[in-house]
Amino acid sequence: MTGEQDPQPIDAPAGASGHVATRLTLEQAAAVAEARAASRVTRRVVAPALEELLYQAIPVLDKGFVRVIDYMGDDHAIVQAARVSYGAGTKTVRTDAGLIDYLMRHQHTSPFEMCDIKLHVKLPVFVARQWIRHRTASVNEYSGRYSEIADTFYEPEPSAIGRQSSLNRQGSAGAVSPGAAERAIDAWRDGAVQAYEQYQALLTDEDDAVAREVARIGLPVSHYTEWYWKTNLHNLLRFLELRMDSHAQYEIRVYAEAIGQIVAAWVPLTWASFLDQRFGSASISAKAMGVLRAELAGRSLDLEGAGMSKGDARELREVLGLEPPAG
């Protein structure tokens, strides 16, 4: 995971024209600024750190971004739902954190479904095709039938171009040589330029213009699309668990890492629990558990001294058959 720094939004486009189009046009950047300038009074719960990120485009890859459009709930909403209480959680952050840890560890998922978030994402088509496999979300994508597709194509950094893994048919293993990377990027760039010129020619043929929905079929999967993606926190964490993993393809992983920093700002207690209880944890087989129990039989470990809570330590001792601490 590389997303340890706070996400850095972009307020205006920088850069180029032609098929290396910018993340945001001047018009789009002005719309974002206008939305952020508005202020509304509400009685509903808000997450102050997420409010600071609202509407802004957080850059991902060379021309993509993620934006928070709307959200509902926070850490307290999870606790409130779990307890079916009338107030905002309990009296102390520590108590709320302990309950969230318990829910996360025991996979009591419904309280996390009480929080929703809606994201605006600009991403290459091949990333979108992986992403859409996470079906527990509401999605509305930019229409290449209704509107003309922009001249915006993804060009990877040379270091991100991996060599085909001999052990994993769907994975990479290390970077290709600089020469191979340069040849690949040149080929992709030339192909994108040619494909887009053909697309434009089909649309603008004075004698017999081709419909947008048909003309687009020759465009490569490197072209950027956009969508609104709305999901609840439970399903979002499942997405992040899979897509932030080191085995995920780089291009979707960097989107997941950017979204992870959004979640950290939105629900910090849940994020800390997720990293400890799920993302940083591991599942082992019954046979492996038997080996561990046999090796640890009769031993007493200082789990609390390692930073585990009393509840976590008690549960782990029960699972591994460890002796309770003396005294």
C-alpha positions as CSV (number, residue, x, y, z in Angstrom):
1,M,0.0,0.0,0.0
2,T,1.4,3.4,-1.0
3,G,-1.3,5.7,0.1
4,E,0.2,6.9,3.4
5,Q,0.0,10.6,2.5
6,D,-3.1,12.7,2.4
7,P,-4.7,12.9,-1.0
8,Q,-3.8,16.1,-2.9
9,P,-6.8,17.4,-4.9
10,I,-6.4,19.4,-8.1
11,D,-8.3,22.6,-8.4
12,A,-7.5,23.4,-12.1
13,P,-6.2,21.6,-15.1
14,A,-2.5,21.7,-16.0
15,G,-1.1,20.9,-19.2
16,A,-1.8,19.7,-22.7
17,S,-4.0,19.4,-25.7
18,G,-4.6,16.8,-28.3
19,H,-4.8,13.2,-27.3
20,V,-3.0,14.0,-24.0
21,A,-6.0,15.9,-22.7
22,T,-6.1,17.3,-19.1
23,R,-7.9,15.8,-16.1
24,L,-10.3,18.8,-15.9
25,T,-11.1,21.5,-18.4
26,L,-11.3,25.1,-17.3
27,E,-15.1,24.8,-17.4
28,Q,-15.0,21.7,-15.2
29,A,-12.6,23.3,-12.8
30,A,-14.8,26.3,-12.5
31,A,-17.8,24.1,-11.8
32,V,-15.9,22.4,-9.0
33,A,-14.9,25.7,-7.5
34,E,-18.5,26.9,-7.6
35,A,-19.7,23.8,-5.9
36,R,-17.1,24.1,-3.2
37,A,-17.9,27.8,-2.6
38,A,-21.5,26.9,-1.6
39,S,-22.3,26.4,2.0
40,R,-25.4,24.7,3.5
41,V,-26.8,24.4,7.0
42,T,-27.8,20.8,7.9
43,R,-28.9,18.8,10.9
44,R,-27.4,15.6,9.6
45,V,-24.1,14.2,10.6
46,V,-21.1,15.4,8.6
47,A,-17.4,14.3,8.6
48,P,-15.3,17.5,8.8
49,A,-12.2,16.0,7.2
50,L,-14.3,14.6,4.3
51,E,-16.0,18.0,3.9
52,E,-12.6,19.5,3.0
53,L,-12.3,17.0,0.2
54,L,-15.8,17.3,-1.1
55,Y,-16.1,17.8,-4.9
56,Q,-12.4,18.2,-5.4
57,A,-10.6,16.0,-8.0
58,I,-7.9,13.8,-6.5
59,P,-5.5,12.9,-9.3
60,V,-4.9,9.2,-10.2
61,L,-2.7,7.9,-13.0
62,D,-1.8,10.3,-15.8
63,K,-5.2,11.8,-16.5
64,G,-7.7,10.2,-14.1
65,F,-9.2,11.3,-10.8
66,V,-11.6,10.4,-8.0
67,R,-14.1,13.0,-6.5
68,V,-16.4,12.7,-3.5
69,I,-19.8,13.9,-4.7
70,D,-21.9,13.0,-1.6
71,Y,-21.9,10.8,1.5
72,M,-24.1,9.7,4.4
73,G,-23.0,8.7,7.9
74,D,-19.8,8.5,9.8
75,D,-18.2,6.3,12.5
76,H,-20.9,7.3,15.0
77,A,-23.6,6.1,12.6
78,I,-22.1,2.6,12.6
79,V,-22.2,2.5,16.4
80,Q,-25.6,4.0,16.5
81,A,-27.0,1.4,14.1
82,A,-25.3,-1.5,16.0
83,R,-26.8,-0.3,19.3
84,V,-30.1,1.0,17.7
85,S,-29.5,4.0,19.9
86,Y,-31.1,7.5,19.7
87,G,-27.8,9.4,20.1
88,A,-24.5,9.6,18.2
89,G,-22.7,6.5,19.4
90,T,-21.5,6.2,23.0
91,K,-19.7,8.6,25.3
92,T,-16.1,7.9,24.4
93,V,-14.1,7.4,21.2
94,R,-12.4,4.4,22.8
95,T,-15.7,2.7,23.4
96,D,-16.8,3.4,19.8
97,A,-13.5,2.1,18.5
98,G,-13.8,-1.1,20.5
99,L,-17.3,-1.8,19.2
100,I,-16.3,-1.1,15.6
101,D,-13.3,-3.5,16.1
102,Y,-15.7,-6.2,17.4
103,L,-18.1,-5.7,14.4
104,M,-15.2,-5.8,11.9
105,R,-13.6,-8.9,13.5
106,H,-16.8,-10.9,13.7
107,Q,-18.0,-9.8,10.3
108,H,-21.2,-8.1,11.6
109,T,-21.5,-6.2,8.4
110,S,-25.0,-4.6,8.4
111,P,-24.0,-1.6,10.6
112,F,-21.4,-0.6,8.0
113,E,-24.1,-0.6,5.4
114,M,-25.6,2.4,7.1
115,C,-22.9,4.6,5.6
116,D,-23.0,5.4,1.9
117,I,-20.7,7.3,-0.5
118,K,-21.0,8.6,-4.1
119,L,-17.8,9.0,-6.1
120,H,-17.1,10.5,-9.5
121,V,-14.3,8.6,-11.1
122,K,-12.4,9.2,-14.4
123,L,-10.6,6.0,-15.3
124,P,-9.3,4.0,-18.3
125,V,-11.9,1.6,-19.8
126,F,-9.8,-1.5,-19.0
127,V,-9.7,-0.4,-15.3
128,A,-13.5,0.1,-15.4
129,R,-14.0,-3.4,-16.7
130,Q,-12.2,-4.8,-13.7
131,W,-14.0,-2.4,-11.3
132,I,-17.5,-3.3,-12.6
133,R,-17.0,-6.8,-11.3
134,H,-17.8,-5.4,-7.9
135,R,-21.5,-5.4,-8.6
136,T,-22.9,-4.3,-5.2
137,A,-23.0,-0.6,-6.3
138,S,-25.1,1.8,-8.3
139,V,-23.2,3.0,-11.5
140,N,-24.0,5.5,-14.1
141,E,-21.3,5.8,-16.9
142,Y,-20.6,8.5,-19.5
143,S,-22.5,7.5,-22.6
144,G,-20.5,7.1,-25.8
145,R,-23.9,6.7,-27.6
146,Y,-25.3,10.1,-26.5
147,S,-22.1,12.1,-26.4
148,E,-18.8,12.2,-28.4
149,I,-15.9,10.4,-26.6
150,A,-13.0,12.7,-25.6
151,D,-9.5,12.4,-27.0
152,T,-8.1,11.1,-23.7
153,F,-5.9,8.0,-23.5
154,Y,-3.9,6.4,-20.7
155,E,-0.2,6.3,-21.1
156,P,1.6,4.3,-18.3
157,E,4.8,5.2,-16.7
158,P,7.6,2.9,-18.0
159,S,8.1,1.5,-14.5
160,A,4.4,0.4,-14.4
161,I,4.8,-1.8,-17.5
162,G,5.2,-5.3,-16.1
163,R,6.5,-8.5,-17.6
164,Q,4.1,-11.4,-17.9
165,S,4.3,-13.6,-14.8
166,S,5.2,-17.3,-15.5
167,L,3.3,-18.3,-12.3
168,N,0.1,-16.2,-12.7
169,R,-1.7,-16.0,-16.0
170,Q,-3.4,-12.7,-15.0
171,G,-0.5,-11.0,-13.3
172,S,2.8,-9.2,-13.9
173,A,6.2,-10.0,-12.5
174,G,8.7,-7.1,-12.4
175,A,9.2,-4.4,-15.0
176,V,10.2,-4.9,-18.6
177,S,13.4,-3.3,-19.8
178,P,13.4,0.5,-20.6
179,G,13.7,-0.3,-24.3
180,A,10.7,-2.6,-24.3
181,A,8.7,0.0,-22.2
182,E,9.5,2.7,-24.7
183,R,8.5,0.6,-27.7
184,A,5.2,-0.3,-26.0
185,I,4.4,3.3,-25.1
186,D,5.2,4.4,-28.7
187,A,3.0,1.7,-30.1
188,W,0.1,2.5,-27.8
189,R,0.4,6.2,-28.5
190,D,0.5,5.7,-32.3
191,G,-2.5,3.3,-32.1
192,A,-4.5,5.7,-30.0
193,V,-3.9,8.6,-32.4
194,Q,-4.8,6.5,-35.4
195,A,-7.9,5.0,-33.7
196,Y,-9.2,8.5,-32.7
197,E,-8.6,10.0,-36.1
198,Q,-10.6,7.1,-37.6
199,Y,-13.3,7.7,-35.0
200,Q,-13.5,11.4,-35.9
201,A,-13.5,10.7,-39.6
202,L,-16.5,8.3,-39.2
203,L,-18.4,10.8,-37.2
204,T,-17.8,13.7,-39.6
205,D,-18.2,12.0,-43.0
206,E,-20.3,14.5,-44.9
207,D,-21.9,11.9,-47.2
208,D,-22.7,9.2,-44.7
209,A,-21.7,9.8,-41.1
210,V,-21.6,6.8,-38.8
211,A,-23.6,6.9,-35.5
212,R,-21.6,7.5,-32.3
213,E,-22.7,4.2,-30.9
214,V,-21.1,2.4,-33.8
215,A,-18.1,4.6,-34.5
216,R,-16.6,4.0,-31.1
217,I,-16.0,0.3,-31.5
218,G,-12.5,0.9,-32.9
219,L,-11.3,2.8,-29.8
220,P,-8.8,1.0,-27.6
221,V,-9.5,0.1,-24.0
222,S,-6.9,2.8,-22.9
223,H,-9.3,5.6,-23.5
224,Y,-10.8,7.3,-20.4
225,T,-14.4,7.0,-19.4
226,E,-16.2,8.6,-16.4
227,W,-18.8,7.4,-14.0
228,Y,-20.7,8.0,-10.8
229,W,-20.2,5.1,-8.4
230,K,-22.4,4.8,-5.3
231,T,-21.9,2.1,-2.7
232,N,-22.2,1.5,1.0
233,L,-19.2,1.3,3.4
234,H,-19.4,-2.5,3.8
235,N,-19.1,-3.2,0.1
236,L,-16.5,-0.4,-0.3
237,L,-14.2,-2.0,2.2
238,R,-14.6,-5.3,0.4
239,F,-13.5,-3.5,-2.8
240,L,-10.5,-2.0,-1.1
241,E,-9.5,-5.3,0.5
242,L,-9.2,-6.9,-2.9
243,R,-8.0,-3.9,-5.0
244,M,-5.4,-2.5,-2.5
245,D,-3.8,-5.9,-2.3
246,S,-0.3,-6.1,-3.7
247,H,-1.5,-8.7,-6.2
248,A,-4.0,-6.3,-7.8
249,Q,-3.2,-4.7,-11.1
250,Y,-1.3,-1.5,-10.6
251,E,-3.8,0.7,-12.4
252,I,-6.8,-0.3,-10.3
253,R,-4.7,-0.4,-7.1
254,V,-3.8,3.3,-7.3
255,Y,-7.5,4.1,-7.5
256,A,-8.2,1.9,-4.5
257,E,-5.4,3.6,-2.5
258,A,-6.8,7.1,-3.3
259,I,-10.2,5.9,-2.2
260,G,-8.6,4.4,0.9
261,Q,-7.4,7.9,1.9
262,I,-10.9,9.3,1.4
263,V,-12.3,6.5,3.7
264,A,-9.6,7.4,6.3
265,A,-10.9,11.0,6.3
266,W,-14.5,9.9,6.4
267,V,-14.5,7.2,9.0
268,P,-11.1,7.1,10.8
269,L,-12.1,4.6,13.5
270,T,-13.5,2.2,10.9
271,W,-10.4,2.7,8.7
272,A,-8.0,1.9,11.5
273,S,-10.1,-1.2,12.4
274,F,-10.2,-2.3,8.7
275,L,-6.4,-2.1,8.4
276,D,-5.9,-4.1,11.6
277,Q,-8.7,-6.6,11.5
278,R,-9.0,-7.3,7.8
279,F,-6.5,-5.8,5.4
280,G,-3.5,-6.5,7.6
281,S,-4.8,-9.9,8.7
282,A,-4.7,-13.4,7.2
283,S,-7.0,-16.4,7.0
284,I,-5.5,-19.8,7.5
285,S,-6.8,-23.3,7.0
286,A,-8.1,-25.7,9.6
287,K,-4.9,-27.9,9.1
288,A,-2.7,-24.9,9.6
289,M,-4.6,-24.0,12.7
290,G,-4.0,-27.5,14.0
291,V,-0.3,-27.2,13.5
292,L,-0.3,-23.8,15.4
293,R,-2.3,-25.2,18.3
294,A,0.1,-28.2,18.6
295,E,3.2,-25.9,18.6
296,L,1.7,-23.5,21.1
297,A,0.1,-26.0,23.4
298,G,0.7,-25.1,27.1
299,R,2.4,-21.8,26.3
300,S,1.4,-18.4,27.6
301,L,2.1,-15.3,25.4
302,D,2.0,-11.7,26.4
303,L,-0.6,-10.6,23.8
304,E,-1.6,-7.5,25.7
305,G,2.0,-6.4,25.8
306,A,2.0,-6.7,22.0
307,G,-0.7,-4.0,21.9
308,M,-3.8,-6.3,21.7
309,S,-6.9,-5.3,23.6
310,K,-8.1,-7.6,26.4
311,G,-11.0,-8.8,24.2
312,D,-8.8,-9.5,21.2
313,A,-6.3,-11.3,23.4
314,R,-8.9,-13.4,25.1
315,E,-10.4,-14.5,21.7
316,L,-7.0,-15.4,20.2
317,R,-6.1,-17.5,23.3
318,E,-9.4,-19.4,22.9
319,V,-8.7,-20.0,19.2
320,L,-5.1,-21.1,19.7
321,G,-5.6,-23.0,22.9
322,L,-3.1,-20.7,24.8
323,E,-2.8,-20.6,28.5
324,P,-4.2,-17.4,30.2
325,P,-1.6,-15.0,31.7
326,A,-0.5,-15.8,35.2
327,G,-2.3,-13.9,37.9
